[in-house]
Amino acid sequence: RAREVLAAARSTALLTDPRFVQVLDAVEDDDLVYVVHEWLPDATELTALLAAGPLQAHEAYEMVRHVSQAMAAAHR
């Protein structure tokens, strides 16, 4: 499993779309994988977003639109 995570992190490091967190490094040590990514001080954690309750329809639409555009760019 560690090798799969390491491979995924290294693939993610190749993404250039600004909607993705930039992976700076990924290393394996004794079946543990460490992934270093850019610091995003203004980002909202998913747990905080979910704890805030349901999104308004427009907020949900915008989020899904951005995620789907980023995923499409990643698969080109």
Residue pairs with C-beta under 8 A, 6 or more apart in sequence:
2 28
2 31
2 32
2 33
3 28
5 33
5 35
6 26
6 27
6 28
6 33
9 23
9 26
9 33
9 35
10 23
10 26
12 20
12 23
13 22
13 23
13 24
13 25
13 26
15 22
15 23
15 73
15 74
17 70
17 73
17 74
19 66
19 67
19 69
19 70
19 73
20 70
20 74
21 37
21 38
21 40
22 37
22 38
23 35
23 36
23 37
24 36
24 37
24 38
25 34
25 35
25 36
26 33
26 34
26 35
26 36
27 33
27 34
28 34
49 55
55 63
